[in-house]
């Protein structure tokens, strides 16, 4: 995996300061949680994907990233040249069920990308669905085309032709030798009208679409699940490191084993829900009723989900208030060499920030935070996951900011989202077929 802010990233922006990046993470995390209310899925059925590999293999496309999102590379199509596919970068989206890329013919309705638009008409394996066989959720147009229409809370929108195509990536079998494999007849969207996608404003943007890994009939995972047992995993690092999005159950055996909790999925929702039961700050289990993390059956608000798109986690407003008070109490009780900053002094958009005002002692103590999930699965956050440390641009002193947000700033104040920052340095395994999430701390570098 290439770190989100690495110069090697396809959307690296050298002009952003570290403070500007953090502020952008906050804003994008809130925007993402807002958009989750408008994403939709479909019933979970078997797919028609056919692929040229055996079941003892697993695929592992490379993940890249930049300031807001993580991206994965796939080859698309079949062409008369070497390699026989064209490589594109897809935003890795665990909260959406549609895979799509921008295609030739969109004219002025595309967002900017440095790679050429996908030439679907030149691929021998591209097949648009006819109007009498539109996929579930697609719309039949007057010209006979089937299209998917998606709108997002951040103002972006998509119209894409429903089609099937061959996707290519690396696999690794029992011999541990890598090879290119083909995933045939993958249903995806060939984008013809994309509006207000923010990545288009980035000069060196190479991101062309989304890889929908959520729960839904046409999600990428669902289309390959029969071959890889419905399992995918990733491991997000804190520093630059080449990493992979892995499919298959080869990652379910780690030294020390994996903790397991229930992964909840609901028809019509592409999201992965978790059974969050409590939060510990330092060594104190907070007085929080587990019911505040459950879905409200009356209006379908709330719940706890895991999602790789938002940088920072958002916590339902009521338990956030309790957790924030505990964090503040711990820091101010354990340290005599800090002072709390107001937002105007941090410029980051984070609510709980402290500045180290003395080097005696030359250390700042920060609390250990644990999320307690069902089946006695404890997700232990590292201090780097819970707090961002940096130099104050005003005083030059060390500064520590709590990197979890209050969901009262979003459209659903009852929703809790475990975001990418808090998932770092953990192997995260989605075992969808068995409805479970497995995790444990891991180094997240090299082949992890």
Secondary structure, 3 states (H helix, E strand, C coil): CCCCCCCCCCCCCCCCCHHHHHHHHHHHHHHHHHHHCCCCCCCCCCCCCEECCCCCCEEEEEEEECCCCEEEEEEECCCCCCCCCEEEEEEEECCCCCCEEEECCCHHHCCCCCCCCECHHHCCCCEECEHHHCCCCCEECCCCEEEEEEECCCCCEEEEEEEEEEEEEEEECCCCCEEEEEEEEEEEEEEEEEECCHHHHCCCCCEEEEEECCCCCCCHHHHHHHHHCCEEEEECCCCCCCEEEEECHHHCCCCCCCEEEEEECCCCCCCCEECEEEEEECCEECCCCHHHHCECCCCCCEEEEECCCCCCEEECHHHHHHHHHHHHHHHHHHCCCEEEECHHHHCCCCCCEEEECCCCCCCCCCCCEEEEECCCEEEEECHHHHEEEEECCCCCCEEEEECEEEHHHCCCCCEEEECHHHHCCEEEEEECCCCEEEEEECCCCCCC
